[in-house]
Amino acid sequence: MPVTERLRLTALAGGFALAMVPALALAVLTAVAIPLVLVTVGVPLLGVLVPATARLTAAHRRADSALLGVPVGVEYADTAGAGPLARLGVWARDGARWRDQAFCWFSATGGFVLSVLPVALLVAPVVHVVLALALGRETWLWLALVSVPVAIVAWWFATPALVRARLTVERGLLDQARVPRLERRVGEVEGSRADSLDLNAAEIRRIERDLHDGAQARIAAAGMSAGLAEKLLRTDPDAAAELLREVQTTTVDALEDLRSLVRSIHPPVLADRGLAGAVETLALSVPLPVTVELDVPRLPAPVESATYFAVAELLANVVKHAHATRARVAGSHDGARLVVRVTDDGQGGADADGSGLTGIRRRLGAFDGTLRVDSPLGGPTEVTLEVPCPTP
């Protein structure tokens, strides 16, 4: 880092050090005005001080954004249409406003120390030399010879670290937009986890129901028929043979039920041919022309499965509700995100909050996926699925 950059950082630190004056004034006045609210005098004072603090912190956010190369933002609670007292109540409950106050106190204390040190280290050698020359004493001359190089070396190495420390703390206090974003993200993750648990529980119940009503019932019937055939084998061989034929048919049906159940959990074609091949096979069973244009690599099995069943549900909706004559499934993967679009030439008007689409949205939400619906009345309808999915 050249000398000019060190000097620039020192000038920047000096500006930050001077900024402690308005910060300290606002912090002290606000601390005095808060208890004065009890005698109403503090209400108009805070009506001036809180916006003034916001303007000061806004200036620092702009500077920090430019210096750090990342946006430093804030999301204040909305006070539009609120009267003075109501606005004061909103401010009192707004964490972003209190963090503004914390910044003012930091700027006037620790921030001031961090910012004034680079200036002091640079000015100290000059002061020592001037004093040595002015006093003309040998002790001062030796002190200047020792202290000047030490101060310059300390200034050279400490200045970037001190400025960086000041900016890091400032960003932690001022980048208040990250707090609600984090809270929203935590809420989304919790909701996604709950949805995944609900979907898994529903899927388990469906499998249990299909087993109970399908294969299990057929196998139980086959066992009873086989037992009865054993009893009739000596007394009525023809009836026993007929029962055994029924057992064979029932066993084949039970096996088909089990195969269907397995296919509903994870279709074999999905494991064999991947998402593109599975959707192409799925399209053949749809009773209208479906064009498939999927250019995607092999993806993790859970993502392929969730996307496959989402596309299957969308195509089923097209058949049942869209009154369409054709449909199209197109998708691609850019190395980080899978995007699939299902379109049809039907009548449009699809309800983005309907139970079917909501179920798909919840299924994709387990992977941080999203679903967008564009379905004006009269059509066409386009549903876009996006799933974050970096390839290995």
C-alpha positions as CSV (number, residue, x, y, z in Angstrom):
1,M,0.0,0.0,0.0
2,P,1.7,3.3,-1.1
3,V,2.3,6.3,1.0
4,T,-0.5,8.2,-0.7
5,E,-3.0,5.5,0.4
6,R,-1.8,5.7,4.0
7,L,-2.2,9.5,3.8
8,R,-5.7,9.0,2.4
9,L,-6.7,6.7,5.2
10,T,-5.3,9.1,7.7
11,A,-7.4,11.9,6.3
12,L,-10.4,9.7,6.3
13,A,-9.7,8.8,10.0
14,G,-9.4,12.5,10.7
15,G,-12.8,13.1,9.2
16,F,-14.3,10.3,11.2
17,A,-12.7,11.8,14.4
18,L,-14.3,15.2,13.7
19,A,-17.7,13.5,13.2
20,M,-17.7,12.7,16.9
21,V,-18.8,16.3,17.6
22,P,-22.4,16.0,16.1
23,A,-22.6,12.4,17.2
24,L,-21.8,13.3,20.8
25,A,-24.2,16.3,20.7
26,L,-27.1,14.1,19.4
27,A,-26.4,11.3,21.8
28,V,-26.3,13.6,24.9
29,L,-29.4,15.7,23.8
30,T,-31.4,12.5,23.0
31,A,-30.5,11.1,26.4
32,V,-31.7,14.3,28.1
33,A,-34.8,14.5,25.9
34,I,-36.1,11.0,26.7
35,P,-37.0,11.6,30.3
36,L,-38.4,15.0,29.4
37,V,-41.1,13.2,27.5
38,L,-42.9,12.8,30.9
39,V,-43.4,16.5,31.0
40,T,-44.2,16.7,27.2
41,V,-41.1,18.9,26.5
42,G,-39.2,15.9,25.2
43,V,-41.8,15.1,22.5
44,P,-40.9,18.0,20.2
45,L,-37.2,17.7,21.1
46,L,-37.2,14.0,20.0
47,G,-39.2,15.0,16.9
48,V,-36.1,17.0,15.8
49,L,-33.3,14.8,17.3
50,V,-34.4,11.4,16.0
51,P,-34.6,12.6,12.3
52,A,-31.3,14.5,12.7
53,T,-29.7,11.3,14.0
54,A,-31.1,9.4,11.0
55,R,-29.5,12.0,8.7
56,L,-26.1,11.6,10.4
57,T,-26.2,7.8,10.3
58,A,-27.3,8.0,6.6
59,A,-24.2,10.0,5.8
60,H,-22.1,7.4,7.5
61,R,-23.9,4.5,5.7
62,R,-23.1,6.1,2.4
63,A,-19.5,6.5,3.3
64,D,-19.2,3.0,4.6
65,S,-20.9,1.6,1.5
66,A,-18.4,3.3,-0.7
67,L,-15.4,2.3,1.4
68,L,-16.4,-1.3,2.0
69,G,-17.9,-1.9,-1.4
70,V,-21.0,-3.5,0.1
71,P,-24.4,-1.9,0.7
72,V,-25.0,-0.7,4.2
73,G,-28.7,-0.1,4.7
74,V,-31.5,0.3,7.2
75,E,-35.1,-0.5,7.4
76,Y,-36.9,1.8,9.9
77,A,-40.4,1.1,11.2
78,D,-43.0,2.9,9.1
79,T,-44.4,6.1,10.7
80,A,-46.4,7.4,7.7
81,G,-49.6,9.1,8.9
82,A,-48.7,8.8,12.6
83,G,-49.1,11.8,14.9
84,P,-46.3,13.1,17.2
85,L,-47.1,10.7,20.1
86,A,-47.8,7.7,17.9
87,R,-44.6,8.4,16.0
88,L,-42.7,8.5,19.2
89,G,-44.2,5.2,20.2
90,V,-43.1,3.6,16.9
91,W,-39.6,5.0,17.4
92,A,-39.4,3.6,20.9
93,R,-40.2,0.1,19.6
94,D,-37.9,0.4,16.6
95,G,-34.6,-1.4,17.1
96,A,-33.1,0.4,14.2
97,R,-33.5,3.8,16.0
98,W,-31.9,2.5,19.1
99,R,-29.0,1.1,17.1
100,D,-28.6,4.6,15.6
101,Q,-28.2,5.9,19.2
102,A,-25.6,3.2,19.9
103,F,-23.7,4.3,16.9
104,C,-23.6,7.9,18.1
105,W,-22.2,6.8,21.4
106,F,-19.6,4.6,19.7
107,S,-18.6,7.4,17.3
108,A,-18.1,9.7,20.3
109,T,-16.1,7.2,22.3
110,G,-14.4,4.1,20.9
111,G,-14.8,5.2,17.3
112,F,-13.2,8.5,18.1
113,V,-10.2,6.8,19.7
114,L,-9.8,4.4,16.7
115,S,-10.0,7.4,14.3
116,V,-7.8,9.9,16.1
117,L,-4.9,7.4,16.6
118,P,-3.7,7.4,12.9
119,V,-3.7,11.2,13.0
120,A,-1.9,11.3,16.3
121,L,0.8,8.9,15.1
122,L,1.4,10.9,12.0
123,V,1.5,14.3,13.8
124,A,3.6,13.1,16.7
125,P,6.9,13.1,14.8
126,V,6.3,16.6,13.6
127,V,5.5,17.8,17.1
128,H,8.7,16.1,18.5
129,V,10.9,17.7,15.9
130,V,9.4,21.1,16.4
131,L,9.8,20.9,20.2
132,A,13.4,19.7,19.8
133,L,14.3,22.6,17.5
134,A,12.4,25.1,19.6
135,L,13.8,24.0,22.9
136,G,17.3,23.2,21.6
137,R,18.0,20.8,24.4
138,E,20.0,17.7,23.7
139,T,17.5,15.5,25.6
140,W,14.7,16.6,23.3
141,L,16.9,16.0,20.2
142,W,17.7,12.4,21.3
143,L,14.0,11.9,22.1
144,A,13.0,13.1,18.7
145,L,15.6,10.8,17.0
146,V,14.1,7.8,18.8
147,S,10.4,8.6,18.7
148,V,10.1,9.9,15.2
149,P,11.0,6.5,13.4
150,V,8.9,4.6,16.0
151,A,5.9,6.8,15.4
152,I,6.3,6.6,11.6
153,V,6.5,2.8,11.7
154,A,3.6,2.5,14.0
155,W,1.6,4.9,11.8
156,W,2.5,2.9,8.7
157,F,1.4,-0.5,10.0
158,A,-1.4,0.6,12.4
159,T,-3.4,3.0,10.2
160,P,-5.1,0.4,7.8
161,A,-6.0,-1.9,10.8
162,L,-7.4,1.0,12.8
163,V,-9.5,2.3,9.9
164,R,-10.7,-1.2,9.1
165,A,-11.7,-1.8,12.7
166,R,-13.7,1.4,12.8
167,L,-15.5,0.5,9.6
168,T,-16.2,-3.0,10.7
169,V,-17.8,-1.8,14.0
170,E,-19.7,0.9,12.1
171,R,-21.1,-1.6,9.7
172,G,-22.2,-3.9,12.5
173,L,-24.2,-1.1,14.0
174,L,-25.4,0.7,10.9
175,D,-26.2,-2.2,8.5
176,Q,-29.5,-2.7,10.2
177,A,-31.2,-4.0,7.0
178,R,-29.4,-7.3,7.7
179,V,-31.3,-7.8,11.0
180,P,-34.9,-8.0,9.5
181,R,-33.4,-9.9,6.5
182,L,-32.0,-12.5,8.9
183,E,-35.2,-12.6,10.9
184,R,-37.1,-13.2,7.7
185,R,-34.7,-15.9,6.6
186,V,-34.9,-17.6,10.0
187,G,-38.7,-17.5,9.7
188,E,-38.5,-19.0,6.1
189,V,-36.2,-21.8,7.3
190,E,-38.5,-22.6,10.2
191,G,-41.5,-22.6,7.9
192,S,-39.7,-24.7,5.4
193,R,-38.7,-27.2,8.0
194,A,-42.3,-27.4,9.3
195,D,-43.6,-27.8,5.8
196,S,-41.0,-30.6,5.2
197,L,-42.1,-32.4,8.3
198,D,-45.8,-32.0,7.3
199,L,-45.0,-33.3,3.8
200,N,-43.0,-36.2,5.1
201,A,-45.8,-37.1,7.6
202,A,-48.4,-36.9,4.9
203,E,-46.3,-39.0,2.5
204,I,-45.8,-41.7,5.3
205,R,-49.6,-41.7,5.9
206,R,-50.2,-42.1,2.1
207,I,-47.8,-45.0,1.9
208,E,-49.4,-46.7,4.9
209,R,-52.8,-46.2,3.4
210,D,-51.8,-47.5,0.0
211,L,-50.1,-50.5,1.6
212,H,-53.1,-51.2,3.8
213,D,-55.7,-50.8,1.1
214,G,-53.7,-52.3,-1.7
215,A,-50.9,-54.8,-1.4
216,Q,-51.6,-55.7,2.2
217,A,-55.2,-56.5,1.6
218,R,-54.4,-58.5,-1.5
219,I,-51.7,-60.5,0.2
220,A,-54.0,-61.3,3.1
221,A,-56.7,-62.4,0.7
222,A,-54.2,-64.6,-1.1
223,G,-53.1,-66.2,2.2
224,M,-56.7,-67.0,3.1
225,S,-57.4,-68.4,-0.4
226,A,-54.2,-70.6,-0.2
227,G,-55.2,-71.9,3.2
228,L,-58.7,-72.8,1.9
229,A,-57.2,-74.4,-1.2
230,E,-55.1,-76.6,1.0
231,K,-58.2,-77.9,2.8
232,L,-60.0,-78.5,-0.5
233,L,-57.1,-80.1,-2.2
234,R,-58.2,-83.8,-1.3
235,T,-61.9,-83.3,-1.2
236,D,-62.4,-81.0,-4.2
237,P,-59.3,-80.7,-6.4
238,D,-61.1,-78.5,-9.0
239,A,-62.2,-75.9,-6.4
240,A,-58.7,-75.9,-4.9
241,A,-57.2,-75.3,-8.4
242,E,-59.6,-72.4,-8.9
243,L,-58.6,-70.9,-5.6
244,L,-54.9,-71.3,-6.5
245,R,-55.5,-69.5,-9.8
246,E,-57.1,-66.7,-7.8
247,V,-54.1,-66.7,-5.4
248,Q,-51.8,-66.3,-8.4
249,T,-53.9,-63.4,-9.8
250,T,-54.1,-61.7,-6.4
251,T,-50.3,-62.1,-5.9
252,V,-49.6,-60.6,-9.3
253,D,-52.0,-57.7,-8.5
254,A,-50.3,-57.2,-5.1
255,L,-46.9,-57.1,-6.8
256,E,-48.2,-54.5,-9.2
257,D,-49.5,-52.5,-6.3
258,L,-46.1,-52.6,-4.7
259,R,-44.4,-51.6,-7.9
260,S,-46.8,-48.7,-8.3
261,L,-46.1,-47.6,-4.7
262,V,-42.4,-47.7,-5.3
263,R,-42.8,-45.7,-8.5
264,S,-44.8,-43.1,-6.5
265,I,-41.9,-42.8,-4.0
266,H,-39.1,-42.6,-6.5
267,P,-39.8,-43.6,-10.1
268,P,-37.1,-46.1,-11.4
269,V,-36.9,-44.1,-14.6
270,L,-35.8,-41.1,-12.5
271,A,-33.0,-43.1,-11.0
272,D,-32.0,-44.6,-14.4
273,R,-32.4,-41.6,-16.8
274,G,-32.4,-38.5,-14.6
275,L,-34.9,-35.7,-14.5
276,A,-35.0,-35.1,-18.3
277,G,-35.6,-38.7,-19.2
278,A,-38.2,-39.1,-16.4
279,V,-40.2,-36.1,-17.5
280,E,-40.1,-37.3,-21.2
281,T,-41.5,-40.6,-20.0
282,L,-44.1,-38.8,-17.9
283,A,-45.1,-36.6,-20.9
284,L,-46.0,-39.8,-22.9
285,S,-48.8,-40.6,-20.4
286,V,-50.4,-37.1,-20.6
287,P,-53.5,-37.1,-22.9
288,L,-52.3,-34.0,-24.8
289,P,-49.2,-33.1,-26.7
290,V,-46.3,-32.1,-24.4
291,T,-43.0,-30.8,-25.7
292,V,-40.1,-31.5,-23.4
293,E,-37.0,-29.4,-23.6
294,L,-34.9,-30.1,-20.5
295,D,-31.2,-29.5,-20.7
296,V,-30.1,-30.4,-17.2
297,P,-27.3,-32.6,-15.8
298,R,-27.8,-35.3,-13.2
299,L,-28.7,-33.6,-10.0
300,P,-29.0,-34.8,-6.4
301,A,-31.8,-37.4,-6.1
302,P,-34.0,-35.3,-3.6
303,V,-34.0,-32.3,-6.0
304,E,-34.8,-34.5,-9.0
305,S,-37.6,-36.2,-7.1
306,A,-39.1,-33.0,-5.9
307,T,-38.9,-31.3,-9.3
308,Y,-40.3,-34.4,-11.1
309,F,-43.4,-34.6,-8.8
310,A,-43.9,-30.9,-9.1
311,V,-43.9,-31.1,-12.9
312,A,-46.2,-34.1,-12.7
313,E,-48.6,-32.1,-10.5
314,L,-48.5,-29.2,-12.9
315,L,-49.2,-31.3,-16.0
316,A,-52.1,-33.0,-14.1
317,N,-53.5,-29.5,-13.4
318,V,-53.2,-28.6,-17.1
319,V,-55.2,-31.7,-18.0
320,K,-57.8,-31.2,-15.4
321,H,-58.3,-27.4,-15.3
322,A,-56.6,-25.5,-18.1
323,H,-58.7,-26.7,-21.1
324,A,-55.4,-26.6,-23.0
325,T,-54.5,-28.2,-26.4
326,R,-50.8,-28.5,-25.7
327,A,-48.2,-28.0,-23.0
328,R,-44.4,-27.5,-22.8
329,V,-41.8,-28.3,-20.2
330,A,-38.5,-26.5,-20.6
331,G,-35.6,-26.1,-18.2
332,S,-31.9,-25.6,-17.7
333,H,-29.3,-25.6,-15.1
334,D,-26.6,-22.8,-14.9
335,G,-24.4,-24.6,-12.5
336,A,-26.0,-23.1,-9.4
337,R,-29.7,-23.0,-10.0
338,L,-32.3,-25.3,-11.7
339,V,-35.0,-23.5,-13.6
340,V,-38.0,-25.3,-15.1
341,R,-41.0,-23.7,-16.8
342,V,-44.3,-25.5,-17.5
343,T,-46.5,-23.6,-20.0
344,D,-49.8,-24.3,-21.6
345,D,-52.1,-22.6,-24.1
346,G,-55.2,-23.0,-21.9
347,Q,-57.7,-20.5,-20.5
348,G,-55.4,-19.1,-17.8
349,G,-56.7,-17.7,-14.5
350,A,-54.7,-20.2,-12.4
351,D,-54.9,-19.5,-8.6
352,A,-51.3,-19.1,-7.4
353,D,-52.6,-19.7,-3.8
354,G,-54.6,-22.8,-4.7
355,S,-54.1,-26.0,-2.7
356,G,-52.2,-27.7,-5.6
357,L,-49.8,-25.0,-6.3
358,T,-49.3,-24.3,-2.6
359,G,-48.4,-28.0,-2.1
360,I,-45.8,-27.7,-4.9
361,R,-44.5,-24.5,-3.3
362,R,-44.1,-26.2,0.1
363,R,-42.4,-29.2,-1.6
364,L,-39.8,-26.9,-3.3
365,G,-39.5,-24.8,-0.1
366,A,-37.6,-27.6,1.5
367,F,-34.8,-26.9,-1.0
368,D,-35.1,-23.1,-0.8
369,G,-36.9,-23.3,-4.1
370,T,-39.5,-20.9,-5.4
371,L,-42.6,-21.1,-7.6
372,R,-43.9,-18.2,-9.7
373,V,-47.2,-18.3,-11.6
374,D,-48.1,-16.1,-14.6
375,S,-51.6,-16.9,-15.6
376,P,-53.7,-14.0,-17.0
377,L,-57.3,-14.7,-17.9
378,G,-57.4,-16.1,-21.4
379,G,-54.0,-17.6,-21.0
380,P,-51.4,-18.7,-21.6
381,T,-50.2,-20.0,-18.2
382,E,-46.5,-20.2,-17.3
383,V,-45.3,-21.7,-14.0
384,T,-41.6,-21.3,-13.2
385,L,-39.8,-23.5,-10.7
386,E,-36.4,-22.4,-9.4
387,V,-34.3,-24.6,-7.1
388,P,-30.8,-23.7,-5.9
389,C,-28.7,-26.7,-6.7
390,P,-25.0,-26.3,-7.3
391,T,-23.5,-29.1,-9.3
392,P,-20.6,-31.0,-7.7
